Amino acid sequence: MARKKATPDFEQSLADLQTLVERLESGELSLEDSLGAFEQGIRLTRECQAALNQAEQKVQILLERDGQLEEAPFDADEQA
């Protein structure tokens, strides 16, 4: 049986955030609904930022050699 994640993944949080922004930009929400959407957007932004920070830490660990961080240029063509 597959284990469910306790938190939504980065892509889902980002998509939810995009939807919230579109709703806020439409100008059709009441003040109360706008505040609720803004509050949810802040939470989603923090979740996305935490996921990005965690991914950055994993990359740094993978690039670390002999206790030294080796910076390497990223070439998307080589990764494909």
Buried (B, 14 or more C-beta within 10 A) or exposed (E): EEEEEEEBEBEEBBEBBEEBBEBBEEEEBEEEEBEEBBEEBEEBBEBBEEBEEEEEEEEEEEEEEEEEEEEEEEEEEEEE
